[in-house]
Protein backbone atom coordinates (compact mmCIF):
# COMPACT_ATOMS: atom_id res chain seq x y z
CA UNK A 1 0.00 0.00 0.00
CA UNK A 2 1.10 3.58 -0.50
CA UNK A 3 2.71 5.36 2.40
CA UNK A 4 0.01 7.84 3.41
CA UNK A 5 2.03 9.08 6.36
CA UNK A 6 5.04 9.79 4.13
CA UNK A 7 2.89 11.71 1.63
CA UNK A 8 1.24 13.65 4.47
CA UNK A 9 4.64 14.65 5.82
CA UNK A 10 5.78 15.82 2.39
CA UNK A 11 2.64 17.90 1.92
CA UNK A 12 2.98 19.61 5.28
CA UNK A 13 6.67 20.28 4.67
CA UNK A 14 5.89 21.86 1.30
CA UNK A 15 3.16 23.98 2.86
CA UNK A 16 5.44 25.18 5.67
CA UNK A 17 8.23 26.16 3.27
CA UNK A 18 6.00 27.75 0.65
CA UNK A 19 5.86 31.14 2.32
CA UNK A 20 9.62 31.64 2.51
CA UNK A 21 10.85 29.72 -0.52
CA UNK A 22 11.48 30.67 -4.11
CA UNK A 23 8.57 29.34 -6.14
CA UNK A 24 9.76 27.31 -9.15
CA UNK A 25 7.92 26.56 -12.36
CA UNK A 26 5.24 23.99 -11.67
CA UNK A 27 6.54 21.44 -14.20
CA UNK A 28 9.95 20.13 -15.26
CA UNK A 29 11.36 17.69 -17.84
CA UNK A 30 14.10 15.14 -17.23
CA UNK A 31 17.49 15.99 -18.71
CA UNK A 32 17.36 12.83 -20.88
CA UNK A 33 14.67 14.70 -22.85
CA UNK A 34 16.07 18.24 -22.69
CA UNK A 35 19.74 17.34 -23.31
CA UNK A 36 19.76 13.94 -24.99
CA UNK A 37 16.73 14.37 -27.23
CA UNK A 38 14.75 11.42 -25.86
CA UNK A 39 11.21 11.53 -27.21
CA UNK A 40 8.21 11.64 -24.94
CA UNK A 41 6.33 8.30 -24.61
CA UNK A 42 3.46 7.61 -26.98
CA UNK A 43 1.75 4.93 -24.86
CA UNK A 44 1.50 5.38 -21.11
CA UNK A 45 0.33 2.95 -18.44
CA UNK A 46 -2.19 4.81 -16.27
CA UNK A 47 -1.72 3.70 -12.67
CA UNK A 48 -4.64 4.23 -10.24
CA UNK A 49 -4.91 7.86 -9.15
CA UNK A 50 -4.63 8.44 -5.40
CA UNK A 51 -5.99 11.75 -4.09
CA UNK A 52 -6.26 11.56 -0.30
CA UNK A 53 -8.70 13.89 1.43
CA UNK A 54 -8.53 14.65 5.15
CA UNK A 55 -10.66 16.63 7.56
CA UNK A 56 -8.92 18.99 9.98
CA UNK A 57 -10.49 19.19 13.44
CA UNK A 58 -10.67 22.39 15.47
CA UNK A 59 -7.50 21.23 17.23
CA UNK A 60 -5.65 20.68 13.95
CA UNK A 61 -5.86 16.86 13.91
CA UNK A 62 -6.07 15.43 10.36
CA UNK A 63 -8.22 12.37 9.71
CA UNK A 64 -8.48 10.73 6.28
CA UNK A 65 -12.05 10.56 4.94
CA UNK A 66 -12.45 7.46 2.74
CA UNK A 67 -15.60 8.59 0.90
CA UNK A 68 -14.02 11.93 -0.09
CA UNK A 69 -10.81 10.16 -1.08
CA UNK A 70 -12.62 7.67 -3.34
CA UNK A 71 -14.56 10.42 -5.10
CA UNK A 72 -11.54 12.70 -5.57
CA UNK A 73 -9.44 9.84 -6.95
CA UNK A 74 -12.22 8.98 -9.41
CA UNK A 75 -12.39 12.64 -10.44
CA UNK A 76 -8.63 12.77 -11.08
CA UNK A 77 -8.89 9.62 -13.19
CA UNK A 78 -11.70 11.14 -15.23
CA UNK A 79 -9.78 14.39 -15.76
CA UNK A 80 -6.65 12.63 -17.02
CA UNK A 81 -8.71 10.47 -19.38
CA UNK A 82 -10.42 13.60 -20.72
CA UNK A 83 -7.04 15.26 -21.30
CA UNK A 84 -5.69 12.18 -23.08
CA UNK A 85 -8.73 12.03 -25.36
CA UNK A 86 -9.04 15.73 -26.19
CA UNK A 87 -5.41 16.93 -26.21
CA UNK A 88 -3.62 13.66 -27.10
CA UNK A 89 -0.36 14.03 -25.15
CA UNK A 90 -0.19 10.21 -25.18
CA UNK A 91 -2.36 7.13 -25.46
CA UNK A 92 -3.40 5.73 -22.10
CA UNK A 93 -3.50 2.01 -21.40
CA UNK A 94 -4.98 0.42 -18.31
CA UNK A 95 -2.87 -1.51 -15.81
CA UNK A 96 -3.04 -5.32 -16.29
CA UNK A 97 -4.05 -7.74 -13.56
CA UNK A 98 -1.03 -8.16 -11.30
CA UNK A 99 0.09 -11.00 -9.09
CA UNK A 100 0.44 -10.20 -5.37
CA UNK A 101 4.22 -10.01 -5.79
CA UNK A 102 3.96 -7.66 -8.79
CA UNK A 103 1.45 -5.46 -6.98
CA UNK A 104 3.73 -5.23 -3.94
CA UNK A 105 6.63 -4.10 -6.14
CA UNK A 106 4.42 -1.57 -7.92
CA UNK A 107 3.09 -0.15 -4.64
CA UNK A 108 6.64 0.19 -3.34
CA UNK A 109 7.64 2.20 -6.40
CA UNK A 110 4.56 4.41 -6.18
CA UNK A 111 5.44 5.16 -2.55
CA UNK A 112 9.00 5.83 -3.72
CA UNK A 113 7.60 8.23 -6.33
CA UNK A 114 5.86 10.15 -3.56
CA UNK A 115 9.17 10.58 -1.74
CA UNK A 116 11.23 11.42 -4.84
CA UNK A 117 8.63 13.84 -6.21
CA UNK A 118 8.28 15.55 -2.84
CA UNK A 119 12.06 15.80 -2.51
CA UNK A 120 12.33 17.29 -6.00
CA UNK A 121 9.70 19.90 -5.22
CA UNK A 122 11.30 20.87 -1.93
CA UNK A 123 14.71 21.20 -3.59
CA UNK A 124 13.37 23.30 -6.44
CA UNK A 125 11.48 25.63 -4.08
CA UNK A 126 14.10 25.73 -1.33
CA UNK A 127 15.21 28.94 0.34
CA UNK A 128 18.79 27.66 -0.04
CA UNK A 129 20.48 28.54 -3.32
CA UNK A 130 22.63 25.39 -3.32
CA UNK A 131 19.55 23.16 -3.35
CA UNK A 132 17.89 25.22 -6.08
CA UNK A 133 21.08 25.14 -8.17
CA UNK A 134 21.35 21.36 -7.80
CA UNK A 135 17.73 20.87 -8.84
CA UNK A 136 18.30 22.72 -12.13
CA UNK A 137 19.82 19.47 -13.41
CA UNK A 138 16.63 17.44 -13.22
CA UNK A 139 17.78 13.83 -13.23
CA UNK A 140 15.58 12.27 -10.57
CA UNK A 141 14.93 8.54 -10.87
CA UNK A 142 13.13 5.71 -9.08
CA UNK A 143 15.56 3.06 -10.36
CA UNK A 144 14.86 0.27 -12.90
CA UNK A 145 12.72 -1.90 -10.63
CA UNK A 146 9.66 -1.77 -12.91
CA UNK A 147 11.40 -3.03 -16.07
CA UNK A 148 9.54 -6.37 -15.83
CA UNK A 149 6.21 -4.49 -15.97
CA UNK A 150 7.39 -2.68 -19.10
CA UNK A 151 8.35 -5.97 -20.75
CA UNK A 152 5.02 -7.54 -19.86
CA UNK A 153 2.81 -4.65 -21.03
CA UNK A 154 5.03 -3.47 -23.92
CA UNK A 155 4.60 0.04 -22.53
CA UNK A 156 7.61 2.18 -21.73
CA UNK A 157 6.18 4.71 -19.27
CA UNK A 158 3.66 5.02 -16.46
CA UNK A 159 1.58 7.97 -15.29
CA UNK A 160 1.23 8.53 -11.55
CA UNK A 161 -1.26 10.98 -10.05
CA UNK A 162 -1.03 11.65 -6.32
CA UNK A 163 -2.32 14.37 -4.09
CA UNK A 164 -3.94 15.40 -0.86
CA UNK A 165 -6.25 17.99 0.59
CA UNK A 166 -6.83 19.08 4.18
CA UNK A 167 -10.32 20.45 4.66
CA UNK A 168 -11.38 22.38 7.74
CA UNK A 169 -14.23 20.88 9.74
CA UNK A 170 -17.18 22.97 10.87
CA UNK A 171 -15.59 23.32 14.30
CA UNK A 172 -12.31 24.51 12.83
CA UNK A 173 -14.07 27.06 10.63
CA UNK A 174 -15.91 28.32 13.72
CA UNK A 175 -12.59 28.65 15.56
CA UNK A 176 -11.14 30.59 12.65
CA UNK A 177 -14.15 32.91 12.63
CA UNK A 178 -13.99 33.40 16.42
CA UNK A 179 -10.28 34.21 16.16
CA UNK A 180 -11.00 36.87 13.57
CA UNK A 181 -13.81 38.37 15.68
CA UNK A 182 -11.68 38.50 18.84
CA UNK A 183 -8.82 39.97 16.84
CA UNK A 184 -11.02 42.85 15.75
CA UNK A 185 -11.50 43.81 19.42
CA UNK A 186 -8.01 43.09 20.77
CA UNK A 187 -5.88 43.95 17.75
CA UNK A 188 -4.15 40.55 18.00
CA UNK A 189 -5.31 37.95 15.48
CA UNK A 190 -4.40 34.29 16.06
CA UNK A 191 -6.31 32.19 13.57
CA UNK A 192 -5.63 28.50 12.89
CA UNK A 193 -4.64 27.93 9.28
CA UNK A 194 -6.96 26.39 6.75
CA UNK A 195 -6.28 23.33 4.64
CA UNK A 196 -3.71 22.93 1.88
CA UNK A 197 -4.43 21.24 -1.46
CA UNK A 198 -1.49 19.51 -3.15
CA UNK A 199 -1.34 17.54 -6.39
CA UNK A 200 1.53 15.81 -8.19
CA UNK A 201 1.55 14.29 -11.68
CA UNK A 202 4.53 12.35 -13.00
CA UNK A 203 5.47 10.26 -16.03
CA UNK A 204 8.04 7.58 -15.18
CA UNK A 205 10.17 5.62 -17.65
CA UNK A 206 9.46 2.02 -16.61
CA UNK A 207 12.76 0.69 -17.95
CA UNK A 208 15.12 3.25 -16.43
CA UNK A 209 12.97 4.65 -13.61
CA UNK A 210 13.68 8.20 -14.78
CA UNK A 211 11.06 10.78 -13.85
CA UNK A 212 10.59 11.98 -17.44
CA UNK A 213 8.09 14.73 -16.70
CA UNK A 214 6.88 16.02 -13.40
CA UNK A 215 4.38 18.63 -12.30
CA UNK A 216 3.21 19.77 -8.88
CA UNK A 217 0.94 22.47 -7.58
CA UNK A 218 -0.51 23.54 -4.27
CA UNK A 219 -3.13 26.03 -3.09
CA UNK A 220 -4.82 27.13 0.09
CA UNK A 221 -8.13 28.25 -1.40
CA UNK A 222 -9.25 25.08 -3.17
CA UNK A 223 -11.35 22.10 -2.14
CA UNK A 224 -10.77 18.79 -3.90
CA UNK A 225 -14.31 17.72 -3.14
CA UNK A 226 -15.11 20.14 -5.97
CA UNK A 227 -14.46 18.65 -9.41
CA UNK A 228 -13.86 22.14 -10.81
CA UNK A 229 -11.05 22.82 -8.32
CA UNK A 230 -9.28 19.49 -8.84
CA UNK A 231 -9.81 19.55 -12.61
CA UNK A 232 -8.46 23.08 -12.88
CA UNK A 233 -5.25 22.25 -11.00
CA UNK A 234 -4.51 19.09 -13.02
CA UNK A 235 -5.33 20.71 -16.37
CA UNK A 236 -3.07 23.66 -15.56
CA UNK A 237 -0.14 21.30 -14.99
CA UNK A 238 -0.73 19.49 -18.29
CA UNK A 239 -0.69 22.79 -20.19
CA UNK A 240 3.12 22.54 -19.99
CA UNK A 241 3.40 18.90 -21.10
CA UNK A 242 5.78 18.67 -24.11
CA UNK A 243 3.90 18.36 -27.39
CA UNK A 244 0.41 18.47 -25.92
CA UNK A 245 -2.40 19.68 -28.16
CA UNK A 246 -4.36 22.88 -27.53
CA UNK A 247 -7.03 22.97 -24.87
CA UNK A 248 -10.52 22.49 -26.32
CA UNK A 249 -12.41 25.74 -26.69
CA UNK A 250 -15.86 26.06 -25.09
CA UNK A 251 -18.67 25.89 -27.60
CA UNK A 252 -20.06 29.27 -28.60
CA UNK A 253 -23.74 29.78 -27.89
CA UNK A 254 -25.93 29.61 -30.98
CA UNK A 255 -27.09 32.98 -32.29
CA UNK A 256 -30.78 33.64 -32.17
CA UNK A 257 -32.62 35.48 -34.92
CA UNK A 258 -33.60 39.04 -34.04
CA UNK A 259 -37.26 39.77 -33.82
CA UNK A 260 -38.58 42.18 -36.45
Secondary structure by P-SEA (a helix, b strand, c coil): cccaaaaaaaaaaaaaacccccccccccccccccccccccccbbbbcbbbbbbbbbcccbbbbbbaaaaaaaaaaaaaaaaaaaaacccbbbbccccccaaaaaaaaaaaaaaaaaaaaaaaaaacccaaaaaaaccccccccccaaaaaaaacccbbbbbbbbbbbbcaaaaaaaaaaaaaaaaacbbbbcccbbbbbbbbccccccccccbbbbbbbcccccccaaaaaaaaaaaacccccccccccccccbbbbbcc
